[in-house]
Amino acid sequence: MESHGKRALSADQAELLRQIPSVDQLLAQPRLASLAKRIDRTLLLEVTRATLADLRAKIAAEPQTVLLVLDAATLEDRITSAVEQILSRSLQPVINATGVILHTNLGRAPLTEAAVNEFRRTATQYSNLEYDLEAGARGKRDVHTAQLLERLTGAESAIVVNNCAAAVLLVLAALAKGGEVIVSRGELIEIGDGFRIPEIMAESGATLREVGTTNRTRIADYERAINESTRLLLRVHPSNFEITGFAEKPTLEELASLSQRTNLPLVEDLGSGCLVDLSAAGITEPLVRHSIDAGVSVVVFSGDKLLGGPQAGIVAGKKEIVTRVRRHPLFRALRVDKLTIAALEATLGAYLRAALDEIPALRMIRMSANELNRRAENFLRELTPELPPGEVELEITDGTSLAGGGSTPTQSLPTKIIRIASARHSAAQLEQRLRRAAGVSVIARVEDDRLILDLRTVFPEQEPQLVKTLAAALR
């Protein structure tokens, strides 16, 4: 009688199973034998066994589909390809032709060449990461970036953790655990990947005290909410949304004055970390120095947004309060490594030298529409001879670029975009062909059934590769 738990195999299936080579037979094949000398044998065994197990499962389900993969050579190809895929690097460079400068999904701010050089210099040798060369004793890793941040922001002290969300969590845990934090309802934001201010507040051990309404909060709302359990006042810059119309909130100076009168720290989450005035380029974001000068106790902001450096969360402000934050046990869990410090130090150095064009994100933001038009015209001159005659429509027109990365979502930069239509492929098909291109993937936009390229976020040295990849996609 046939078992209820396992269906009986047919004679054809049983014969197919008998034809499957053994693991030892496969590993004796020339390519796999050679591969076994270059990689960990355990990995090769695991992949070989998994490939054979998959084949057995397919024979049991659909034996007619596996006749072509039973020979050793075909299985050898499959095993080799699977190993190569495992060993290949998943993280790889792409060409960002979207016009979104701080593209979160594409790694946000590209680093300066100086930062890359510092990586090489610091990563391949020992360094004085936590060693005081003058005293010949253990030091603190904060010193490498602290003075630079203090000069650029006007803060008395500064420390660095691994991202801005971590900085918010650390500050709340250090200053407000077991107490209340007053924040406007209009600032209870959610940013990317589900980071919500109320939830991070709960994780820190502090209690959220909401004041005002979504669109209108006054300084009197903060004053009435203060009690013996209040530990700090929190101001959150809504960098990823905007409330307009019948809206009101206290000025930074009003909150700073209340902080001083009540001896309660005022903490501001600025998010984007803008260190220089970018209004001439079309970006209007509050400056970190303005908050420090206004009397904010502690400002937290990101390193890889408008600052243009590596992923990091920066805590800058009054020395006594930053010291309290640094002493909290979470600081060690959230601190950054030597590579982040090296990259941040190099990036901040560019600010101090007024070499803003060395910072890719700032260079892209400050790029004029005229320069982008010239680049687009040169690009099309190189591209056109590579295209099939009469099949592709190319047009340069006005468009907009975005800062992105959770920063300035409503503020756009005037740009010149290249609009492309193909007789062979739809815009969606072209976008897919570019994204899946061999070599370097290209990330573009689709609007009104046209492929859109914005060269603002394409490095000039990438343009020849973009021409080659685009020409191949259009054929």
N, C-alpha and C positions, 0 to 999 in steps of 0.2 A: 504494500500500500504506500502511496506517495506521501511524504511528510508534509504536514501543514506549514511548517516553518521554512522549507526550502524546496523550490521547484526542481524536479528531476531534469537533468541535462539530456538533450537529444544526442544521438550518435554523432551528428555533425559538430555539435559544440564540444563534445568530448575529444573528438579528433583534433579540432582547432587548439584546444588546451594542450594536447600532447605535443603540438608543433612549436609551442613557445620555447625559445632557448632558455637555458638556465642562466642564473646570474654569472656563474663562472665562465660559461661559454661567451657571454656578451663581453665580459671584462677582458677576455683574451683577444677580442677584435683589435686590429691595429690602432685605430683612432682612440678607443677607450683605454687601451694599454698605455698609449703615449700620454693621454690625459691624466691617468692615474699617477704618473711621475711628476706632474706639475701642480696637482691640487691635493687637498686632504682626501685620503681614500674613503674615510667615513662618509663624506659628502657624496662621493661618486656612488657608493653602495646604496645610500638612501635614495638617490634619484633613480638608480637602476631598478631597485625594488618597487618604488612608487610607479614607475613606468610600466612594469610588468603587472602590477596589481590593477592598474587602470585598464590594461589590455584584457585581463581576465574578466573584469567587470563588464566591459563592452561585449565580450564574447557571450557572457551570460544574458545580456540584455538584447543585443542586436548582432548576432554572429556574422550576418552578411556584410556588415560595414567594416570588418577588420581584416579581410582577406589580403589587402595590400600592405599591411604593416606587420606581418608575421615574420618576414625574413630578417635576419640579423643585421643587415646593412641599414634597413629602414629604422629599426629600433635603435641602432647605434646613432643615427642622425638625430632621432628624437631625444635621446639621452644627452648627447653633446649639446644640442640647442638648449635643453632645460638647464644644464649646468652653466652654460654661458649666460643665460638670462639671470640666474641666481647671482653670478659673480659680477654682472654688469652694474654700473652705478645707477641707482634710481634717481638720485638728485642730479639734475643736469641743467646747463644753461639754456635759456630760450631767448628768442628775439621778441621783445615787447613792442608791438606796433599798435597798441590800443590807445596810446595817448594818456593813459592813467599812470601818473608818475610813481606814486607810492602804492603800487598794486599789491595788496595784502597777499593774494594768492600766488604772486610771482616774486615774493621775497622782500617787498617794500624797498627801502632805499638801497641802491647799489653803493658799494663802498668806494672810497677814494683809492687811487693808485698808491698813495702813501700808506694807507691802512693795509693794503695787500703786502707791501714791502715790510711793514712792521710785523705782520703775521709771520713772514718767512724768517725775519731776523730773530723774533722772539720764540717762535714755536720750535725751531730746530736747535736751540741752544738753551742752556740754563739762563735764568734771569734773576734779578733782584726783586721778584714779585712781592715777597714779604720779608725782605732783608734790608736792614738799614746799613748801607755801605759805610757811612760816616761813623756810626756807633759800633759797628761790628756785631750787631744783635738783631733779634727778630724785629721786623717792622710791620706796617699795615699796608695792605694792597690799595687802600683808599688814596694814598698820597699821590699816586701817579695821575689821577684825574681830578682830585679835589681842588688843587690850586687853579687849574684851568677853568673848572666850572665856577669857582668863586669869582674869578676875574670876569668871566663872560656874563654871569647872572647878577653879580652884586651880593650874593649870599655869603653868610659868614662861614658856612660849612656845607659840604655835599658828600653824599655816598651814592653808590651805584648797586642796583640789584638786577635780576635777569629780565624783567620787563615792567611796564607801567602798572599792570594789574597787580604784580607782586609788590610794587612800591606802595600802592594803595592799601593792600592787605597788611603789609608790615607796619605802616604808619598807624592804621586804625588799631591793630593789635597792641602796639607799643604805647599809644597815647590814650586809648579809650576803652580797653577791655574792662568789662564789668560796669561801664557807665553808658551814658547816652551821647549820641552824636546828632546835632541838629543840622538838617539839610532841607532845602526847598523841594516841594513836590515836583516842581518843574525841572529838577536836576536829577531825578531818579532814573538815570539813563541805562540802556542796555547797549553794549558795543558788540563787536564781532565775537562769534562762537559762544554766545550765551552769557557773557560776562555782565552781570547786573549789579548795580550799586547796593540794593537791599540784600542780595545774597552774599556779596563779599563782606558786607557789614556783619551779617550773622556769623559768618565763618571767623571773623576777627574777634568775636566775643563781645562786641559792642552792640548797643541797642539803638535802632534807628528811631529818631524823633522827627517826623515830617512836619513841616510848617508851610503855611500859605496854600495856594492852589496851583494847578498845573500851569496856568498862564500868568498869575499875579501873586507875587510874594513881596512883602515889605519888611523893612528893618524891624518894625514893631512886632512882626510875627516871630522873629528870632528872639527879641527881648522877652516876650511873654513866655516863650518855651524854656528859658533858662531856669534851672533848678539845681538843687544840691547834687543831683546825679549827672549833670552835664559835664562832659569831659572836653569836647571840642566843637567848633563850628566847621562845617565842611561846605566848600563851594566847588561845584563840578562844572567845568566848561563843556557845554553841549556841542562838541566838535563834530558829531555825526548827525545832527538834526538842527532845525531852527524853528523857533516859535515867533510868529509875526502877528501883527494886528493889535488886539487889546491885551497887551502884555506889559509886565513890569517886574523888575527885580532890583534889590539893593545894589548900589555901586560897590566896587571893591573897597573904596575908601570908607564907606559906611560900615562895612563888615569889619575892616581892620580897626576902625575906631571902637566898635563894640568889643572886639577881641581884647583891645588894650584896657578898656574900662572894666571888663569882667575878669581879666587875667585868664581867659580861655584861649588856647591856641586856635588860630585860623589856618586850616589846611585847604589848599586849592589843587584840584586835579586838572591840570591844563591839557593833558593828553598829547597834543601834537608837538610840544617842545620847540616853539619858534624862538630863535635867538636873535634874529635880525629882522628889520622891517622889510617886508616883501610886498607892500601895498603898491609900489610902482609897477610890479609885475602882475598885479591883479589878485593877490592873496592878502586878505585882511584877517590876521589872527593875533590874539593877545600875546605880547612878549613876556617871557619869563622875567626879565629884569623889571618890567613895569609892575608885576605883582610883588616882587621883592621890595622895590622902592615904595610901594603903597603900604607896606607893613604886614604882608602875609607872613605867617610864622613858618610855614613849610609849603613848598610847591613841589608837586610830583609831575613828571612828564616822561615821554618816550624818547629813546635814542634813535630809533629807526624811522621816524616820520619826518617832520619838517626839519629836524636837526640834521638829518642826512647821514647818520652813522649806523652802528650795529644795533641789533636788538638789545635794549637795556631799559631799565626803569631808574630814573634819577630822582633823588630826594635832596632838595636844596633849601636852605633857610637859616633860621637862627641856630647858632652853635649849640646852645643848651638843649634845644629840642631835637636837633639832628643826632646829638650824642645819645639821647634817650632812645631814639629809634635804633641806632646802631647797636646798642647793648642788648636789644631784644634777641632771644634765642633764634627767632625765625631768620634773622639777618644772615647767619651762617648758612642756613638751608637755601637761601635765595641769592647768595652772592654770585658774582660773575667770575669767569675764569680769565686767565692771562691773555687769551686771544681777544676777548671782548674789550679788555682794558687797553690793549695795544691799538685796536681799531678806533676806540673812542678817543684815545689820546691823540692819534693822528688826525682825526676829524676835527677835534676842538682846536688843535694847532692851526688848522687852515683858517678857522674863524679869527684867531688872534693875529694871523698874518694878513687878514683881510683878503685872503685868496679864495673867495667864495666859489669861483668857477672851478676850483679843484674838487668841489663836492658835487657829484653828478646830479643829485636831486635838485640842488639849488641852481646849477647850470641849466638844467632842463626847464625849471620854472621861469628863469630869467630870459630864456630864449625868445627872440622877437618873431612876430608873424612874418616879417620880411625875410629873416634868415631861414625860416622854415619853408617859405615859398621858393627861395633859391635852391635849397636842398631838394625839394620835391621836383623842381624842374630838372636838375642834374640827374636825379634818380630815374626819371622817365626817359631821359636821353640814353641812359645805360640800359634800361629795361626794354625799350621798344624794339631794337634790332633782334632781340631774343624771342620775340613773340610770333605765333603763327599769323600771317598777314590777314587782315580783315576780320579777325575773330574776337578782338578784345577792344573794349571802349575804356579809355583812360581820361580822367578829368581831375584837375586840381581846383579845389574850391574852399571856401571858408568853412571852418569848423571850430570845435571847442575841445580843449584838453582839460583833464581834471587832476587836481593834486592827489586825491584818493587816500587810501590807507586809513579811513576813519577820520580824516582831516578835511575841513573845508568842503563838504559834499555839495554845497549850493554855490560855490565859487568856481567859475570856469576861466580858462585862459584862452584868448583868441589864438587860433592856429590855422594852418593850412593842411587839409587832408587830401589824400589821393583816393578817388572813387573808381572802382574797377568793376566792369561787367564783362562776362565771357559768353560767347555763343555756345560753348561746349558744356560749361558747368554753371550751376546756380551759385549764388553768393554763399549759401550755406555749405555747398559741396566744396567750394574754394577754401572756406574757413577750415573745414575738416582736413582737406589735403595739406594745407599749411601746417596745421597743428600736428599732423601725423607724419610730417615730412622726414625723410631719412637725413641724418646729419644733425641739423639744428632745427628744432620746432619753432614755428612762428605763431605768435598769438595775435590775432587781429579782431576787428569788429565787423558786424553786419548791420547795415541800416538801409531800409527801403530797397531791399534786394540788391544791394551793392556791397562789395567787399570794401572796407574802409581801412586805410593805413594812415597812421599819424606818426611822422618821423621824429616828433619831439622826444619820444621815448626810445628811439632806435639810436644806438651809438654810431657815429659816422663810420667807424671801422667795421661795423656790421653790415653796412649797405651793400657791398659786393656779394656777401652771402645771401642777403635778402633778395637781391636781383636774381641770383641763381635759383633759389628755392621757389620764388614766385613764378619765374619763367617755366620751371618744371611743372608747377601746379596748374598753370594755364594751358598746358599742351594736352 
